[in-house]
Amino acid sequence: MASSKPRTSKRAPEEPTKPTGGVQSFSEAAECLKTLAHPVRLRIVQLLLHSRYTVGEIAADCEIADNLASEHLRLLQRCGFLDSEREGRRVYYQVVEPHLSQLMACIESRFLTGE
C-alpha cells in the first residue's frame, strides 16, 4: 500500500519584494520632516492649507514676532513646501506641496481629536 503522506516541495523560500530606494534616498525627506517637526511650523502649514496669509497674520495667530514668523516661513519655503506672492505691499504665503494636506490630516486625526 502506498503512503498517504502529502508531497512537499523543497523549493527555497522566495525573497520578499523590497520597495525602491535606500537609506541615502531618504536624506532629503528626513531634513524636510525635521523642518516640519516644530509646533509653530505645523500650525503655519495648517493655516496655509486653509487659505493664504501674510507674515503679520501668521505671526498674530501663532503669537510670535513677525521676524520669527518670517524665519519659520523661510525654512518651509527652502524645503519646497510653500511659495509667496506679492500683491502691492503685501506678501501672501501659500502651500505648494500637494502631499502636505494628507500629512496634516494624519497629524490632526492623531493629535487633535478631542480638543
C-alpha positions in Angstrom: 0.0 0.0 0.0 1.3 3.5 -0.9 2.0 6.1 1.7 -0.8 8.7 2.0 1.7 11.5 3.1 1.3 14.7 1.1 4.2 15.6 -1.1 6.1 18.7 -0.1 8.1 20.7 -2.4 11.6 21.5 -1.4 11.9 25.0 -3.0 13.8 27.8 -1.4 11.5 30.5 0.1 11.1 33.5 -2.2 12.6 36.8 -1.2 10.0 39.4 -0.4 10.0 42.3 -2.9 11.6 45.3 -1.4 10.5 48.9 -2.0 12.7 51.1 -4.1 15.3 53.4 -2.6 17.6 53.1 0.3 18.7 55.0 3.4 20.5 57.6 1.3 17.4 58.2 -0.7 15.6 59.4 2.4 18.1 62.1 3.4 16.2 65.0 1.8 12.9 63.7 3.2 14.4 63.4 6.7 15.7 67.0 6.5 12.3 68.3 5.4 10.4 66.3 8.1 12.8 67.7 10.7 11.8 71.2 9.4 8.1 70.3 9.9 8.7 68.9 13.3 8.1 72.2 15.1 4.7 73.2 16.6 4.8 76.7 15.1 5.6 75.4 11.7 2.9 72.7 11.9 0.4 75.4 12.8 1.6 77.6 9.9 1.1 74.7 7.5 -2.3 74.0 9.0 -3.3 77.7 8.5 -1.9 77.8 4.9 -3.7 74.7 3.9 -7.0 76.6 4.5 -6.1 79.9 3.0 -3.2 82.2 2.2 -1.8 84.6 4.8 0.7 87.4 5.3 3.6 87.2 7.8 1.8 89.5 10.1 -1.4 87.4 10.1 0.6 84.2 10.7 2.6 85.8 13.5 -0.5 87.1 15.2 -2.2 83.6 15.1 0.9 81.9 16.4 1.6 84.6 19.0 5.2 85.2 17.8 7.1 88.2 16.5 6.9 88.9 12.8 10.7 88.3 12.3 10.3 84.9 13.9 7.4 84.0 11.7 9.5 85.1 8.6 12.2 82.7 9.7 9.8 79.8 10.0 8.3 80.6 6.6 11.8 80.8 5.0 12.6 77.3 6.3 9.4 75.9 5.0 10.0 77.5 1.6 13.5 76.1 1.5 12.0 72.6 1.6 9.6 73.5 -1.2 6.5 73.4 1.0 5.5 77.0 0.5 5.6 79.8 -2.1 4.9 83.5 -1.7 3.1 86.0 -3.9 3.4 89.8 -3.7 0.3 91.9 -4.1 1.2 95.5 -3.7 2.9 95.9 -0.4 1.7 92.6 1.0 3.3 89.2 0.6 1.0 86.2 0.8 2.2 82.7 1.6 0.5 79.5 0.3 1.2 75.8 0.3 2.5 74.4 -3.0 3.4 70.8 -1.8 0.2 68.8 -2.5 1.1 66.0 -0.1 1.1 68.3 2.9 -2.7 68.1 3.1 -2.5 64.3 3.6 0.3 64.6 6.2 -1.6 67.3 8.1 -4.8 65.2 8.0 -2.9 62.3 9.6 -1.4 64.6 12.3 -4.8 66.2 13.0 -6.6 62.9 13.3 -3.9 61.5 15.6 -3.2 64.5 17.8 -6.1 67.0 17.6 -9.0 64.7 18.3 -10.9 65.7 21.5 -9.8 69.4 21.6 
